[in-house]
Amino acid sequence: VNDLHSISRGEVASTTWEIVENGAWHPWDKRNIFLLDKKWLADQLKAKLFAEAVTVDKVYPNILRLKISERQRSVVMASKDQFLVIDVNGVVTGEAGSTAAQEARDTLNNKFLATSDLTPLIACDLPEFATAGYQAADQSVIKQWIQAYRLFISSGLRFRYLKLSEPASQTLKMAAEPGFDVIYDLGQALEPQILTYKKFMESKPANLKINEYVDVRVPGRLFVK
């Protein structure tokens, strides 16, 4: 395995064997390298490790070479007066360090735009103050936030952070650079919603003033306040 930062080599090894052992039945040893489908294993590892990309090469007679591109596996949540680091499992690992906390404050105060180098910032008040070990959200929810954040950036959107009324909410507000929110539905494909917003921004009248939000949740429609 190539050098990794947030995923341990032990996690990669155990996940690989788990996938192989639970693969399709055949009369030979499931660890038989000649019968192992490289693309199938790569796809399975990408999903289970929540990786950006995985490639698998076979070196006969008995070596698997895994190249794993990691993705962000945590978020910073601004909740009440706390800046909490939440891992990909939805568990609070502690409060953000001084540098990360200051970056979060500056982002909330409109000094920074979101970039792929910054940890995703989520503004969402939890029902109580949280300490390490607190389950803030389900794993699927955290992954959904991270994927949305990365998709917004890769789509060229200029925004600061993401907002939710509660962790389980499917209504996501993106704090856009011009100073208003863009409202998305996490329960629907984001790409068409992003495209609707981008087309609107490209064609909107120059004198149109947006005070609060652009709502792109309804297919084929857009609402502005």
Helices and strands as residue ranges (DSSP letters): H 9-21, H 38-49, E 53-59, E 63-69, E 74-79, E 82-87, E 92-95, H 98-108, E 121-123, H 139-154, E 159-163, E 171-176, E 181-185, H 190-203, E 213-215, E 223-224
